[in-house]
Amino acid sequence: MSRTAPDIPTGTLVRDLATDRVGILRDVLDPGDPYGVHPKDGTGRLAFLAPSGGGVEWTTRPEQVVRQQPDQTDVT
């Protein structure tokens, strides 16, 4: 059984099941509403991922993040 993002340490190579992209788990948090426009509306928790070779980070739902298996070498 795969572990999902809340159980995976930051810095771990992971796969985003929503996009099938592979990257490094940077953090899992609730960014909230930084400008205070909708203080009662939260975005919920997001997993922040970065390509292992560098590039633009992306976000996904934590439940879509699983550890990348060692035999899966296709890193995007």
DRENVEX-499607 format. One record per residue: x, y negated, z of N, C-alpha, C in turn. Coordinates in steps of 0.001 Angstrom, whole numbers. Each point is the difference from the previous one (the first is absolute). Example, Ala and Ser with C-alpha at 12.3 -4.5 7.8 and 13.67 -1.06 7.14 Angstrom:
BEGIN
<node><n_X>13190</n_X><n_Y>5690</n_Y><n_Z>7800</n_Z><ca_X>-890</ca_X><ca_Y>-1190</ca_Y><ca_Z>0</ca_Z><c_X>900</c_X><c_Y>-1200</c_Y><c_Z>0</c_Z></node>
<node><n_X>-350</n_X><n_Y>-1050</n_Y><n_Z>-720</n_Z><ca_X>820</ca_X><ca_Y>-1190</ca_Y><ca_Z>60</ca_Z><c_X>-770</c_X><c_Y>-1090</c_Y><c_Z>730</c_Z></node>
! end
This chain:
BEGIN
<node><n_X>839</n_X><n_Y>1183</n_Y><n_Z>0</n_Z><ca_X>-839</ca_X><ca_Y>-1183</ca_Y><ca_Z>0</ca_Z><c_X>884</c_X><c_Y>-1246</c_Y><c_Z>0</c_Z></node>
<node><n_X>-321</n_X><n_Y>-985</n_Y><n_Z>-828</n_Z><ca_X>793</ca_X><ca_Y>-1222</ca_Y><ca_Z>-99</ca_Z><c_X>-337</c_X><c_Y>-947</c_Y><c_Z>1143</c_Z></node>
<node><n_X>994</n_X><n_Y>-741</n_Y><n_Z>407</n_Z><ca_X>-222</ca_X><ca_Y>-1033</ca_Y><ca_Z>1002</ca_Z><c_X>-297</c_X><c_Y>-1302</c_Y><c_Z>-726</c_Z></node>
<node><n_X>-909</n_X><n_Y>-794</n_Y><n_Z>542</n_Z><ca_X>-341</ca_X><ca_Y>-1274</ca_Y><ca_Z>-633</ca_Z><c_X>800</c_X><c_Y>-1135</c_Y><c_Z>610</c_Z></node>
<node><n_X>-46</n_X><n_Y>-1152</n_Y><n_Z>-625</n_Z><ca_X>847</ca_X><ca_Y>-1145</ca_Y><ca_Z>336</ca_Z><c_X>94</c_X><c_Y>-335</c_Y><c_Z>1493</c_Z></node>
<node><n_X>-1084</n_X><n_Y>-6</n_Y><n_Z>769</n_Z><ca_X>167</ca_X><ca_Y>-356</ca_Y><ca_Z>1407</ca_Z><c_X>952</c_X><c_Y>938</c_Y><c_Z>752</c_Z></node>
<node><n_X>194</n_X><n_Y>1213</n_Y><n_Z>-490</n_Z><ca_X>880</ca_X><ca_Y>970</ca_Y><ca_Z>639</ca_Z><c_X>1385</c_X><c_Y>53</c_Y><c_Z>-628</c_Z></node>
<node><n_X>213</n_X><n_Y>-740</n_Y><n_Z>-1071</n_Z><ca_X>1263</ca_X><ca_Y>53</ca_Y><ca_Z>-736</ca_Z><c_X>846</c_X><c_Y>-1219</c_Y><c_Z>396</c_Z></node>
<node><n_X>1251</n_X><n_Y>216</n_Y><n_Z>377</n_Z><ca_X>842</ca_X><ca_Y>-1137</ca_Y><ca_Z>387</ca_Z><c_X>309</c_X><c_Y>-919</c_Y><c_Z>-1190</c_Z></node>
<node><n_X>142</n_X><n_Y>-1291</n_Y><n_Z>280</n_Z><ca_X>406</ca_X><ca_Y>-928</ca_Y><ca_Z>-1046</ca_Z><c_X>1375</c_X><c_Y>412</c_Y><c_Z>-519</c_Z></node>
<node><n_X>229</n_X><n_Y>-286</n_Y><n_Z>-1273</n_Z><ca_X>1261</ca_X><ca_Y>380</ca_Y><ca_Z>-630</ca_Z><c_X>-40</c_X><c_Y>1367</c_Y><c_Z>-648</c_Z></node>
<node><n_X>-1132</n_X><n_Y>696</n_Y><n_Z>117</n_Z><ca_X>-148</ca_X><ca_Y>1342</ca_Y><ca_Z>-563</ca_Z><c_X>-438</c_X><c_Y>-81</c_Y><c_Z>-1462</c_Z></node>
<node><n_X>534</n_X><n_Y>888</n_Y><n_Z>-835</n_Z><ca_X>-430</ca_X><ca_Y>102</ca_Y><ca_Z>-1391</ca_Z><c_X>-1389</c_X><c_Y>633</c_Y><c_Z>-19</c_Z></node>
<node><n_X>-950</n_X><n_Y>-685</n_Y><n_Z>-637</n_Z><ca_X>-1396</ca_X><ca_Y>445</ca_Y><ca_Z>4</ca_Z><c_X>-593</c_X><c_Y>-85</c_Y><c_Z>-1401</c_Z></node>
<node><n_X>-1156</n_X><n_Y>640</n_Y><n_Z>-161</n_Z><ca_X>-771</ca_X><ca_Y>-80</ca_Y><ca_Z>-1243</ca_Z><c_X>-1335</c_X><c_Y>-646</c_Y><c_Z>308</c_Z></node>
<node><n_X>-377</n_X><n_Y>-961</n_Y><n_Z>-833</n_Z><ca_X>-1307</ca_X><ca_Y>-647</ca_Y><ca_Z>76</ca_Z><c_X>-948</c_X><c_Y>819</c_Y><c_Z>-868</c_Z></node>
<node><n_X>-908</n_X><n_Y>717</n_Y><n_Z>620</n_Z><ca_X>-910</ca_X><ca_Y>874</ca_Y><ca_Z>-746</ca_Z><c_X>-973</c_X><c_Y>-779</c_Y><c_Z>-876</c_Z></node>
<node><n_X>-258</n_X><n_Y>-1249</n_Y><n_Z>335</n_Z><ca_X>-926</ca_X><ca_Y>-818</ca_Y><ca_Z>-793</ca_Z><c_X>591</c_X><c_Y>-353</c_Y><c_Z>-1362</c_Z></node>
<node><n_X>1325</n_X><n_Y>-179</n_Y><n_Z>-53</n_Z><ca_X>640</ca_X><ca_Y>-411</ca_Y><ca_Z>-1251</ca_Z><c_X>1015</c_X><c_Y>1021</c_Y><c_Z>-502</c_Z></node>
<node><n_X>300</n_X><n_Y>997</n_Y><n_Z>818</n_Z><ca_X>1006</ca_X><ca_Y>1024</ca_Y><ca_Z>-280</ca_Z><c_X>1401</c_X><c_Y>-605</c_Y><c_Z>-104</c_Z></node>
<node><n_X>194</n_X><n_Y>-1163</n_Y><n_Z>617</n_Z><ca_X>1325</ca_X><ca_Y>-624</ca_Y><ca_Z>32</ca_Z><c_X>758</c_X><c_Y>470</c_Y><c_Z>1229</c_Z></node>
<node><n_X>1312</n_X><n_Y>-13</n_Y><n_Z>-104</n_Z><ca_X>877</ca_X><ca_Y>394</ca_Y><ca_Z>1095</ca_Z><c_X>774</c_X><c_Y>-1225</c_Y><c_Z>466</c_Z></node>
<node><n_X>118</n_X><n_Y>-157</n_Y><n_Z>1314</n_Z><ca_X>742</ca_X><ca_Y>-1131</ca_Y><ca_Z>534</ca_Z><c_X>355</c_X><c_Y>211</c_Y><c_Z>1458</c_Z></node>
<node><n_X>509</n_X><n_Y>-1041</n_Y><n_Z>602</n_Z><ca_X>407</ca_X><ca_Y>10</ca_Y><ca_Z>1397</ca_Z><c_X>-1104</c_X><c_Y>-657</c_Y><c_Z>829</c_Z></node>
<node><n_X>-429</n_X><n_Y>678</n_Y><n_Z>1054</n_Z><ca_X>-999</ca_X><ca_Y>-572</ca_Y><ca_Z>903</ca_Z><c_X>658</c_X><c_Y>-1117</c_Y><c_Z>797</c_Z></node>
<node><n_X>-485</n_X><n_Y>-1219</n_Y><n_Z>-181</n_Z><ca_X>573</ca_X><ca_Y>-1166</ca_Y><ca_Z>683</ca_Z><c_X>-709</c_X><c_Y>-284</c_Y><c_Z>1320</c_Z></node>
<node><n_X>-1326</n_X><n_Y>154</n_Y><n_Z>22</n_Z><ca_X>-760</ca_X><ca_Y>-276</ca_Y><ca_Z>1214</ca_Z><c_X>-1452</c_X><c_Y>395</c_Y><c_Z>-207</c_Z></node>
<node><n_X>-720</n_X><n_Y>177</n_Y><n_Z>1091</n_Z><ca_X>-1447</ca_X><ca_Y>205</ca_Y><ca_Z>-32</ca_Z><c_X>-572</c_X><c_Y>-961</c_Y><c_Z>1020</c_Z></node>
<node><n_X>-829</n_X><n_Y>-923</n_Y><n_Z>-475</n_Z><ca_X>-567</ca_X><ca_Y>-987</ca_Y><ca_Z>911</ca_Z><c_X>-1267</c_X><c_Y>-597</c_Y><c_Z>-571</c_Z></node>
<node><n_X>-676</n_X><n_Y>-774</n_Y><n_Z>829</n_Z><ca_X>-1186</ca_X><ca_Y>-728</ca_Y><ca_Z>-428</ca_Z><c_X>413</c_X><c_Y>-1449</c_Y><c_Z>-198</c_Z></node>
<node><n_X>100</n_X><n_Y>-440</n_Y><n_Z>-1261</n_Z><ca_X>445</ca_X><ca_Y>-1370</ca_Y><ca_Z>-238</ca_Z><c_X>-983</c_X><c_Y>-1045</c_Y><c_Z>485</c_Z></node>
<node><n_X>-1237</n_X><n_Y>415</n_Y><n_Z>271</n_Z><ca_X>-992</ca_X><ca_Y>-933</ca_Y><ca_Z>521</ca_Z><c_X>-310</c_X><c_Y>-1125</c_Y><c_Z>-964</c_Z></node>
<node><n_X>-270</n_X><n_Y>-1133</n_Y><n_Z>556</n_Z><ca_X>-352</ca_X><ca_Y>-1185</ca_Y><ca_Z>-780</ca_Z><c_X>959</c_X><c_Y>-1120</c_Y><c_Z>398</c_Z></node>
<node><n_X>1137</n_X><n_Y>-107</n_Y><n_Z>-674</n_Z><ca_X>1028</ca_X><ca_Y>-950</ca_Y><ca_Z>439</ca_Z><c_X>-426</c_X><c_Y>-1463</c_Y><c_Z>-19</c_Z></node>
<node><n_X>-1020</n_X><n_Y>-340</n_Y><n_Z>-779</n_Z><ca_X>-424</ca_X><ca_Y>-1395</ca_Y><ca_Z>-87</ca_Z><c_X>-1214</c_X><c_Y>-306</c_Y><c_Z>869</c_Z></node>
<node><n_X>-557</n_X><n_Y>1001</n_Y><n_Z>675</n_Z><ca_X>-1128</ca_X><ca_Y>-220</ca_Y><ca_Z>890</ca_Z><c_X>-1299</c_X><c_Y>-321</c_Y><c_Z>-699</c_Z></node>
<node><n_X>-96</n_X><n_Y>326</n_Y><n_Z>-1273</n_Z><ca_X>-1203</ca_X><ca_Y>-305</ca_Y><ca_Z>-774</ca_Z><c_X>-1142</c_X><c_Y>951</c_Y><c_Z>361</c_Z></node>
<node><n_X>328</n_X><n_Y>1251</n_Y><n_Z>186</n_Z><ca_X>-1006</ca_X><ca_Y>1012</ca_Y><ca_Z>325</ca_Z><c_X>440</c_X><c_Y>788</c_Y><c_Z>1233</c_Z></node>
<node><n_X>14</n_X><n_Y>-629</n_Y><n_Z>1165</n_Z><ca_X>566</ca_X><ca_Y>656</ca_Y><ca_Z>1179</ca_Z><c_X>-697</c_X><c_Y>1297</c_Y><c_Z>404</c_Z></node>
<node><n_X>-1256</n_X><n_Y>202</n_Y><n_Z>-404</n_Z><ca_X>-696</ca_X><ca_Y>1232</ca_Y><ca_Z>368</ca_Z><c_X>167</c_X><c_Y>1093</c_Y><c_Z>-1047</c_Z></node>
<node><n_X>495</n_X><n_Y>-363</n_Y><n_Z>-1164</n_Z><ca_X>181</ca_X><ca_Y>970</ca_Y><ca_Z>-1076</ca_Z><c_X>1465</c_X><c_Y>400</c_Y><c_Z>-85</c_Z></node>
<node><n_X>294</n_X><n_Y>1249</n_Y><n_Z>314</n_Z><ca_X>1364</ca_X><ca_Y>483</ca_Y><ca_Z>-138</ca_Z><c_X>139</c_X><c_Y>788</c_Y><c_Z>-1284</c_Z></node>
<node><n_X>1181</n_X><n_Y>84</n_Y><n_Z>-506</n_Z><ca_X>223</ca_X><ca_Y>785</ca_Y><ca_Z>-1211</ca_Z><c_X>193</c_X><c_Y>1464</c_Y><c_Z>359</c_Z></node>
<node><n_X>185</n_X><n_Y>283</n_Y><n_Z>1283</n_Z><ca_X>309</ca_X><ca_Y>1362</ca_Y><ca_Z>412</ca_Z><c_X>1491</c_X><c_Y>234</c_Y><c_Z>-92</c_Z></node>
<node><n_X>423</n_X><n_Y>1159</n_Y><n_Z>425</n_Z><ca_X>1422</ca_X><ca_Y>316</ca_Y><ca_Z>-7</ca_Z><c_X>468</c_X><c_Y>303</c_Y><c_Z>-1419</c_Z></node>
<node><n_X>1185</n_X><n_Y>-486</n_Y><n_Z>-319</n_Z><ca_X>605</ca_X><ca_Y>230</ca_Y><ca_Z>-1304</ca_Z><c_X>1395</c_X><c_Y>563</c_Y><c_Z>184</c_Z></node>
<node><n_X>388</n_X><n_Y>869</n_Y><n_Z>-909</n_Z><ca_X>1372</ca_X><ca_Y>504</ca_Y><ca_Z>-47</ca_Z><c_X>741</c_X><c_Y>-847</c_Y><c_Z>-1029</c_Z></node>
<node><n_X>1164</n_X><n_Y>-503</n_Y><n_Z>384</n_Z><ca_X>832</ca_X><ca_Y>-804</ca_Y><ca_Z>-881</ca_Z><c_X>1135</c_X><c_Y>879</c_Y><c_Z>-498</c_Z></node>
<node><n_X>101</n_X><n_Y>141</n_Y><n_Z>-1327</n_Z><ca_X>983</ca_X><ca_Y>880</ca_Y><ca_Z>-620</ca_Z><c_X>892</c_X><c_Y>-794</c_Y><c_Z>-944</c_Z></node>
<node><n_X>1236</n_X><n_Y>463</n_Y><n_Z>-139</n_Z><ca_X>944</ca_X><ca_Y>-642</ca_Y><ca_Z>-920</ca_Z><c_X>651</c_X><c_Y>1080</c_Y><c_Z>-849</c_Z></node>
<node><n_X>222</n_X><n_Y>-272</n_Y><n_Z>-1294</n_Z><ca_X>698</ca_X><ca_Y>967</ca_Y><ca_Z>-837</ca_Z><c_X>1390</c_X><c_Y>276</c_Y><c_Z>576</c_Z></node>
<node><n_X>415</n_X><n_Y>1251</n_Y><n_Z>-5</n_Z><ca_X>1293</ca_X><ca_Y>350</ca_Y><ca_Z>604</ca_Z><c_X>1174</c_X><c_Y>-613</c_Y><c_Z>-752</c_Z></node>
<node><n_X>-175</n_X><n_Y>-292</n_Y><n_Z>-1272</n_Z><ca_X>1079</ca_X><ca_Y>-602</ca_Y><ca_Z>-780</ca_Z><c_X>-60</c_X><c_Y>-1513</c_Y><c_Z>-29</c_Z></node>
<node><n_X>-889</n_X><n_Y>-582</n_Y><n_Z>794</n_Z><ca_X>-191</ca_X><ca_Y>-1444</ca_Y><ca_Z>1</ca_Z><c_X>-1169</c_X><c_Y>-381</c_Y><c_Z>-881</c_Z></node>
<node><n_X>-540</n_X><n_Y>-1150</n_Y><n_Z>222</n_Z><ca_X>-1138</ca_X><ca_Y>-460</ca_Y><ca_Z>-791</ca_Z><c_X>-1085</c_X><c_Y>-573</c_Y><c_Z>878</c_Z></node>
<node><n_X>-1159</n_X><n_Y>-166</n_Y><n_Z>-585</n_Z><ca_X>-1121</ca_X><ca_Y>-639</ca_Y><ca_Z>670</ca_Z><c_X>-717</c_X><c_Y>989</c_Y><c_Z>915</c_Z></node>
<node><n_X>-219</n_X><n_Y>-421</n_Y><n_Z>1248</n_Z><ca_X>-749</ca_X><ca_Y>821</ca_Y><ca_Z>949</ca_Z><c_X>-1466</c_X><c_Y>61</c_Y><c_Z>-407</c_Z></node>
<node><n_X>-693</n_X><n_Y>1016</n_Y><n_Z>511</n_Z><ca_X>-1435</ca_X><ca_Y>105</ca_Y><ca_Z>-216</ca_Z><c_X>-640</c_X><c_Y>505</c_Y><c_Z>1276</c_Z></node>
<node><n_X>-1320</n_X><n_Y>-109</n_Y><n_Z>75</n_Z><ca_X>-735</ca_X><ca_Y>475</ca_Y><ca_Z>1172</ca_Z><c_X>-989</c_X><c_Y>1070</c_Y><c_Z>-425</c_Z></node>
<node><n_X>-346</n_X><n_Y>829</n_Y><n_Z>963</n_Z><ca_X>-1003</ca_X><ca_Y>1035</ca_Y><ca_Z>-195</ca_Z><c_X>-592</c_X><c_Y>342</c_Y><c_Z>1358</c_Z></node>
<node><n_X>-1052</n_X><n_Y>732</n_Y><n_Z>9</n_Z><ca_X>-599</ca_X><ca_Y>443</ca_Y><ca_Z>1262</ca_Z><c_X>902</c_X><c_Y>1049</c_Y><c_Z>635</c_Z></node>
<node><n_X>189</n_X><n_Y>-36</n_Y><n_Z>1307</n_Z><ca_X>887</ca_X><ca_Y>959</ca_Y><ca_Z>666</ca_Z><c_X>-346</c_X><c_Y>1461</c_Y><c_Z>-256</c_Z></node>
<node><n_X>-1273</n_X><n_Y>295</n_Y><n_Z>-149</n_Z><ca_X>-393</ca_X><ca_Y>1396</ca_Y><ca_Z>-233</ca_Z><c_X>413</c_X><c_Y>509</c_Y><c_Z>-1384</c_Z></node>
<node><n_X>443</n_X><n_Y>-899</n_Y><n_Z>-873</n_Z><ca_X>466</ca_X><ca_Y>377</ca_Y><ca_Z>-1336</ca_Z><c_X>1502</c_X><c_Y>282</c_Y><c_Z>-42</c_Z></node>
<node><n_X>687</n_X><n_Y>-155</n_Y><n_Z>1141</n_Z><ca_X>1453</ca_X><ca_Y>141</ca_Y><ca_Z>51</ca_Z><c_X>392</c_X><c_Y>1327</c_Y><c_Z>642</c_Z></node>
<node><n_X>838</n_X><n_Y>765</n_Y><n_Z>-704</n_Z><ca_X>519</ca_X><ca_Y>1268</ca_Y><ca_Z>522</ca_Z><c_X>1505</c_X><c_Y>41</c_Y><c_Z>-225</c_Z></node>
<node><n_X>671</n_X><n_Y>805</n_Y><n_Z>814</n_Z><ca_X>1440</ca_X><ca_Y>170</ca_Y><ca_Z>-183</ca_Z><c_X>279</c_X><c_Y>558</c_Y><c_Z>-1388</c_Z></node>
<node><n_X>1054</n_X><n_Y>-505</n_Y><n_Z>-607</n_Z><ca_X>459</ca_X><ca_Y>525</ca_Y><ca_Z>-1284</ca_Z><c_X>740</c_X><c_Y>1306</c_Y><c_Z>276</c_Z></node>
<node><n_X>-377</n_X><n_Y>1064</n_Y><n_Z>-662</n_Z><ca_X>659</ca_X><ca_Y>1289</ca_Y><ca_Z>192</ca_Z><c_X>1381</c_X><c_Y>-18</c_Y><c_Z>-643</c_Z></node>
<node><n_X>974</n_X><n_Y>668</n_Y><n_Z>625</n_Z><ca_X>1379</ca_X><ca_Y>-6</ca_Y><ca_Z>-520</ca_Z><c_X>136</c_X><c_Y>495</c_Y><c_Z>-1434</c_Z></node>
<node><n_X>-887</n_X><n_Y>900</n_Y><n_Z>-438</n_Z><ca_X>111</ca_X><ca_Y>546</ca_Y><ca_Z>-1351</ca_Z><c_X>-651</c_X><c_Y>-907</c_Y><c_Z>-1044</c_Z></node>
<node><n_X>-631</n_X><n_Y>-1072</n_Y><n_Z>415</n_Z><ca_X>-611</ca_X><ca_Y>-944</ca_Y><ca_Z>-925</ca_Z><c_X>981</c_X><c_Y>-1143</c_Y><c_Z>-220</c_Z></node>
<node><n_X>622</n_X><n_Y>-39</n_Y><n_Z>-1143</n_Z><ca_X>1071</ca_X><ca_Y>-972</ca_Y><ca_Z>-225</ca_Z><c_X>-390</c_X><c_Y>-1175</c_Y><c_Z>-873</c_Z></node>
<node><n_X>-1227</n_X><n_Y>-40</n_Y><n_Z>-478</n_Z><ca_X>-388</ca_X><ca_Y>-1100</ca_Y><ca_Z>-897</ca_Z><c_X>-309</c_X><c_Y>-1242</c_Y><c_Z>820</c_Z></node>
<node><n_X>971</n_X><n_Y>-871</n_Y><n_Z>156</n_Z><ca_X>-160</ca_X><ca_Y>-1242</ca_Y><ca_Z>756</ca_Z><c_X>-268</c_X><c_Y>-1123</c_Y><c_Z>-981</c_Z></node>
<node><n_X>-1087</n_X><n_Y>-749</n_Y><n_Z>256</n_Z><ca_X>-351</ca_X><ca_Y>-1121</ca_Y><ca_Z>-868</ca_Z><c_X>109</c_X><c_Y>-1295</c_Y><c_Z>735</c_Z></node>
! end
